Amino acid sequence: MTNAEYEDTKTDVIVSDTLSYLGPNIIAMAETCDIAIHAGDKRNREVLDLLHEATGQVIAVLGNNDSKYLWASHEVHAIEALPKVGEFESFRF
């Protein structure tokens, strides 16, 4: 690849099964990326917010632990809009 081609590339951080906790090492890694992909099992809105603050763009899907019964009632709206299957360019998750 030429330098010009590298300038057009994006770096992604892909996480899953964070279960309400996003460690400082993951946040630091996300801060070096352009896009965060969360492949399920967040268990709270804060995880998505932290990833968004770090990268500016988050793509997320539902996991089996992202049930409205496992989330705080005031955060349920955050998962109701998430798809079960995500797609980013040619990558499905």
C-alpha positions in Angstrom: 0.0 0.0 0.0 1.1 3.5 -0.7 0.9 6.3 2.0 -2.1 7.7 0.2 -3.9 4.4 0.5 -3.1 4.2 4.2 -4.7 7.6 4.7 -8.0 6.3 3.5 -8.0 3.2 5.8 -9.9 3.1 9.1 -9.1 1.2 12.2 -11.8 -0.6 14.2 -12.0 -2.0 17.7 -14.3 -5.0 18.0 -15.5 -6.0 21.5 -18.3 -8.2 22.9 -19.4 -9.6 26.2 -18.4 -6.5 28.2 -21.3 -7.2 30.6 -21.5 -3.6 32.0 -17.7 -3.0 32.2 -15.3 -1.6 29.7 -11.8 -1.7 31.1 -9.3 1.2 30.8 -7.2 -0.9 28.4 -10.1 -1.3 26.0 -11.0 2.4 26.2 -7.3 3.3 25.5 -7.3 1.0 22.5 -10.6 2.4 21.3 -9.2 5.9 21.4 -6.7 5.0 18.7 -9.5 3.7 16.4 -12.1 5.3 14.1 -15.0 3.0 14.7 -16.1 0.8 17.6 -18.1 -2.4 16.9 -19.8 -4.0 19.9 -21.0 -7.5 19.0 -23.4 -8.0 21.9 -23.8 -8.4 25.6 -23.3 -4.8 26.8 -25.8 -4.9 29.7 -25.8 -1.1 30.1 -25.8 2.2 28.1 -22.5 3.4 29.7 -20.5 0.9 27.6 -21.9 2.3 24.4 -21.4 5.9 25.6 -17.7 5.2 26.5 -17.1 3.6 23.1 -18.7 6.6 21.3 -16.6 9.1 23.3 -13.5 7.2 22.4 -14.1 6.7 18.7 -17.0 9.0 17.6 -18.8 6.1 15.9 -20.3 2.9 17.4 -22.0 0.0 15.6 -23.7 -2.4 18.0 -26.0 -5.4 17.9 -28.0 -7.3 20.5 -26.5 -10.2 22.4 -28.3 -12.8 24.4 -27.6 -10.8 27.6 -29.1 -7.6 26.1 -32.6 -8.5 27.2 -34.8 -5.7 28.5 -35.1 -7.8 31.7 -31.4 -7.6 32.3 -31.0 -3.9 31.7 -32.1 -1.0 34.0 -35.6 0.1 33.1 -34.5 3.6 32.2 -32.0 2.3 29.7 -34.2 -0.2 27.9 -34.8 2.3 25.1 -31.1 2.0 24.1 -31.4 -1.6 23.2 -34.8 -1.6 21.6 -33.4 0.0 18.5 -30.4 -2.3 18.1 -30.5 -5.0 15.4 -29.8 -8.7 16.1 -27.4 -8.8 13.1 -25.1 -6.0 12.2 -23.4 -5.2 8.9 -20.4 -3.0 8.3 -19.1 -2.8 4.8 -18.9 -6.5 3.8 -18.6 -7.8 7.4 -21.6 -9.3 9.1 -21.8 -9.9 12.9 
